[in-house]
Structures are given as structure tokens and as C-alpha cells.
Amino acid sequence: MMLRLNSIASFKKKMKVSVSLLLFTLNLSAQNSADSLFNSQSPLRIALSISLKEVEKSKKDSIYLKQNLLYQNSRNTWDSVQVGIRERGNFRSRECYFPPLWIKIKTKNGEGTIFEGNRKLKLVLPCYEKSGNNDLILREYLCYKLFEEVSPYTFQTRLADVDLTLSRKNKKTRYQLKGIFIEDINKAATRLHAKVLKDIKLHPTALHDTSAVRFELFQYMISNTDWSTVYQHNAKLIMVEPDKYISILYDFDMSGLVDAPYSIVSAVNGEQLPVQHVTERIYRGFCRDPEVMEFVRKEFLSKKETYLTIPDQLQEQLTSKDIVNIKEYLEEFFDKIKDERSFKKNILDKCRVE
């Protein structure tokens, strides 16, 4: 009799877990299905008209400028939504001709539009007017897609074909640009059932070890040194459960895979890292348990073929030469981590302890 009661209790417990998992899945599915902006990966056509002077002032004054953002809906006709725009960023804000933007959408304005559910977005634009700058945006977008293959903790992104009319010194000029929409950290945290942690400094070894190694080995793969988990530089900190801290990375224009003409090798404590160009890989991750390092290494190697097919998603927008170049650059990474001696020399012997 006691055995039967235990069996019934065990069955009820399993049913409770199954129902919880089902509700979690349905909830997550409902959130994703409601997000029209990021459910599609085809570029969204938008049109925006801005005054460069006013946008530059918006960052200093921390105000959002009212604008009508035009977008092409699912019926291939043009629709509009009222938004607020403001300049953001540091390096690109100082150095670039086209300003990186915040786009803020009031809930009532977003209802019934493709932007519903997104109250705040980043819009990344090319840095300069020069030809080829749209290609750099495509390469940066590719970095986001590559990271999605190894981590569930990512920002949702979508390409945009941007018809931008820019007013500068009483002159209006129209540009056809590529852009990237990036979801806001608060929305990402909600989607990931996590809590955003701001104004907090954690030693990198306090981060969840497997996720941290994925983050750091990925940065090595694309040859990006322009980040800091301690200072949340190009990384946002979330807590997905008690004492499980995760960094979500973003902003890859300084990486070797993008290889922007304005990119520079990062400096630490005023000294440039010991490489001459951003395309030269250097591991900046922290030392972890050897079993964790080996697990993540094998995880990356198991995804090699998938990684080498992802650049093909942009074959209609990048030249075949660019696609080949990107794949060869990724191949070099896999060669470095496949060989055990090379992995030890380039990763294990270079990891940081402080």
C-alpha cells in the first residue's frame, strides 16, 4: 500500500513538472509569436528623415525627437508609426557621419504595428558615407547570427533597408543604407526570464562558467577585444536564476571579422594589446576549470559545419569573394582550436587569472 501511495505521489510530481514545462513553453512561444519584428529575418524596409543637428543635440539633452517612421508591412504597402529618436553610443557617436540611434515607441503607438511589444530599440547604421560601409553592417549582423548558434542568451536582431533623408546645414541628402535593429535589454531579459543588473561590478569568475567561456571563445573566434564584462562595456549583465550571472554581448564593429577601416586594437590600462591589427586573434578570457574549457571547445567544434553555412544567408547581399573571405577567417579559428597543442598555446596558456 505504501509503495502504491509513493507511486501515485511520484506520478503527481512528474505531472506537475510536465505541466510547468508546458506552460513555460507555451508562454515563451506566445511571446515569440507576438513579436512580428524579430520573427522574420528578411530585411525590413524603413524610411526616416532626420536633422543631424537636432539628433546630435538630443544626446546632450537626453530628449527624444518625435518622428514618423515609415515601414513596409506584410502587404508590401507603406505604413507609419510615431516614434521618438535620440542619438546614442560613444565611439560611433563621436567618429561616425551617420549617428547610431535609440528608437522609442509608446505602447499605444506600437499597437497593431510590426513594432508591437518593442518599446525601445537600437538602430545601428553604417559609420561613413563611403562605399562598402553597408557591407560592414552586414558583417556585424553576421556576428549576432553566429553567436546565436552557441548561446541562448543573445539579443534579437533584424536587418533593415533604410531610406534615410539627412538634413545637414540646410541641405537634404538621401541615402540607401543597411541597418540593424537590436532589441532592448529589458525586453531581452523578459524574454529570457531574467533580471537586468545595472551599476554593478562582478569579477568575471563570478559569471556562470560555461556561458562565460562561450562568450570569451566566441570573441576570440571573431577576433574582438572591444569588451569588458566587469565594466559592462559592450556587454549587459543579467541574472537568470539566483547566483547565475550571464553577460549578453553586442557591438562587434571593432572585430577582425568585420575589419572596419576605423577599427583599432584595444588598450588595457593605457597599453595596446600585443597585436598589430584587429584581425590578429588574442584570447582575453579568464582561466576556468579545464573540463569546462574542453566542453566548450568541443561544443564549438561540433558546430563547425553549421558556422560555415551561416555566411551563406547573406550571399544575395555580400559578394561571393566576401563570403569566401569570411569562411576562411572562421576556418582559421577552427584550425586553432582543433589541434590540442594549438588550443593549449593560444587559449589555455593565454587565459587571464586576474
N, C-alpha and C positions, 0 to 999 in steps of 0.2 A: 504493500500500500504506500509506504514511504517512497519507494522507487518510482511509483506511478505519479505521486504528487510532485516529486523532483522533476520528472519528465515534463509534466504539464507546465511547471514554473519555467523550465528551460525553454519550452516551446513559446510561452508568452513573451519571454525576454527576447528571443530571436525575432518574433513577430514585431515587437516594439522597435527593435533596431531596424528591421526591414522597412517599417512604416516611416521611421525618421529619415532613413536614407532616401526613400521615395519622395517624401515631402521636400527634402533638400534638393533633390534632382529636379522636381517639378518647379520649385521656386527659382532655381538657377536658370532653368530652361525658359521660364516666363520672363525673367529679367533680360535674357539674351534675345528672346523673340521680340521683345518690345523695343529693342534698340535698333531702329532702322538704319541709323547712320553707320554703325560698325558691322552690321550683319552682312553687308555686301563689301567686296574688296575691289570692285570696279571703281575707277576714279570718279569722284563726284564733281560735276561741273558747277562752279560758282562764279559769281561776278560781284565785285566790291569796288567802291570808289572812295578814296581817302585822301585827305590832305596830309602831306608829310609833316608839315609844321605843327599841325594840331595833334597828330599822333605822337610826335616827339614830346610835346608839352604834356600829353596825357600821362606819361610815365612819371614825370616830375610831380604832377598834381594828383596822381593816383585817382584819376577820374576816367570814367568810361564814356566814349563819344557815341551818341546814338547814330546808327546807320541801318540802312536796309540791305540785307544780304540776299542776293538773288541766287537761286539754286535750281537745277533741273530735276524735276520729280520723276517718279516711276513711269509717268506717261510721256516722258521726254518733252514736257512743256515747262515753261519757267514759272516759278513761284517765288515768294519772298517771305522773309521773317525779319522782324525788327530785333536788332542785337545791339550790344554795347561793345566797343572795341577799345583796347588800350595796348600801348607798347609794353613789352616785357623783355626779360633777358639781360645779360651783361655784355659778354664779348660781342655777340652779333648786333646787339643794340648800339654799341659804340662803333664797330668797324664796318657794318654792312649798309648797303644802299637801301635794300628792302627791309623794313622793320619786322621782327618777329612779333606776333600779336596774341593777346588774350581775346577771346570772344566769349561774351557773357550773354546768356539768353534767359529772360524771365520765364518762369514756368508757364504762365498763361500764353506767352508769345510762342513758345515752342510746341504747345499742344496741337496735335494734328499735322505737324510737320515732320520732316525727316530727322530733325534735331530734338524731338521729344525725348525727355529723360536726361538730356545733357544740358546742365545749367552753365557749365563753363568748359571751354575748350582751348587748347593751344592750336595755333596755326603757324606752322613752320614754312617759311618762304626761302627762296634762294638768297644768297648773300649779295651777289653782284649782278649787274646787267649783262655781263659778258656771256657769249655763247658757251654752252657746256655746263652752266650753273644749274640748269634743270636736271642734268644727269647726276649732279652731286646730291640733289634731293632724292632722286630715285635710289641711289646707293645708300643713303641714310635710311630711307624707308626699308630697304632690304635688311638692314641690321636689325630692325624691330622684328621682321618676319623670321629671321634666323634665330633670334633669342626665344621666340615662341615655341620653337621645337624642343628646347631643353628645360624650360621653366614655365609653370603655370602662373607665376607672379610677374605679369607684364602689363604694360599699358596697351589698350586697344588703339589701333591706328587705322587711318584710311587715307589713301592718296586723293588729292584734289587737283582738277584742272582749273586754274584760277585766271579769270579775266579781270585783271587789276588796272583800274584807272587811277593814276597817281598824280596829285596836284603838287607842284613844286615851283615856287617863285612865279606864281601866276601863269604857269604853263602846265597843261594837262597832257600826260603821255599814257598810252595804253600798252599794257604788257600781257603776254600769254605765258603764265608761269605754272610750274608744278609746285604743289604744296602738300603738307602732311597735317591732317587733323589728329590730335592726340587727346585722349580723354583726360579729365581732371583727376587728380589723386584721390579726392573724396569719393568720386563715383567709382573709381577703381577699387578702393577699399570696401565700399558697399558690395560691389560685385564679388569680391574675394572674401567677404565676411571677416573683414579685418578692421583694425583701428589705426588711424594715422597718428604717428608720433612726431611732433614738431618741437623744435628748440630743445632737442635732447642729443647728447653725445654718448655714443656707445663705442667701446673698443671693438674693433672688427671681430675679435674672437668671441664676442658675446652674441654674434649673429648665428642663426641656425647654420650648422656646419656644412651640410650638403648643399643647401641653397647658396651659401656664400662661395663655395668652391665653384659651383656652376657659374655664378656671376663673374668671378675673377678669371676663370679659364676662358669664358666667352670673351671677356675684354682682351685677353691675350690673343684669342683667335682673330678678332677684327683689328688687333693692334691699337687699342685705345688706352691711353694713360690719363685722360682728362676726367678723372672721377675721384671721389673720396666718400666712403661710407661714414666716416667719422663726422665730417662737416656737411654731409648730405649734399655734396656737390655732384650734380647730375645723377643723383640717386635719392629716392624717397624711402623713408623708413616706416614700415608697418608692423603691427603685431597681429598675427593670425590666430594665436591662442596664447594663454598665459606663458610668458617667458619664451615664446618662439618669435624671434625678431627676423624680419626679412627686408632686404633692400631691393627696391624696384629701380632698374636703371633706365636712363633715357639720354638723349642728346649725343649723337655719335659723329658730328661733323669733323671732329679732330682725329678721328680714327684713320688708320692706314688703309682700311678697306674703302673709305670714302676718298681719302687723299685729296682734300680740298687745297687749293693753292695758298690759302691763308693759314693753313694748319701749322701748328708749332708743337715741338716736343715739350711735354710738361716739365715744370721745375718743382722740386721739393726742397723746402727750406732755403729757397733762393738759388739752388743749384739745379741745372738742367740734368735730366736723367741721362745715363751713359749710352745714348743712341743719337745718331746724327739726323735721322728722318723719321717721321711718324710711321712709315711703312715697316720699320725695323721693330720686330716684336721684343718686348721685355715683360717678364711676369712680375706683377706687383701685388699678387695675392699673399695672404698670410699662411703660415705653416699650420697644417691640420693633421689629424690622425692619418697615418699612411693608408689605412683601409678606406677612409673617406676619399682621399685623393685618387686612389686606384679605382674606386667605384665610379667616380665622376669621369675619370679618364676613359674607362670602358664604355660609359654611357655615351660620351661624345663619339667615340669610335664606332659604336653600333649605329649611330645616326649619320654616318659619313655620306652614304648614298643619297639620303634624304636632303642633307645640306647642299649637296652638289646639284640637286634638281631645283631648289628654290630660286636661284637666279633666273631660271627659265621663265618664271612668272612675269618677268619684265622684258622678255625678248621682243615684244612689239614696241617697246619704248626705249630700250637701250640697243646699241649696235651689237652685232654678233661678236665683234672684237672686244667690246666691254664685257660681255657675258663670259667669254673665254678668259679674259684677264681676271675677273672676279673668281671664277672657278679655280684657276691656277693658284691664286692667292690663298684660297681655302685649302687647296691640296697641300700647300706648304705647311700649313698648320697641322694637318692630319699626319703628315710625314714626321713632324717634330714630336708628336705625342705617341705615335705608333711604336717607334723604337724605344725600348726601355732605357737604354743609355741616354738617348736624346731627351727623353722625358725627365730623367733624373737631372741631367745637366741644365736644361732650360727651365724646368719648373720646380722640382723638389729642392735643388741646390740654390734656387733664387728666391724662394718664398721668404717673406718677412717674419721676424719674430717680435718686432716692436714698432 
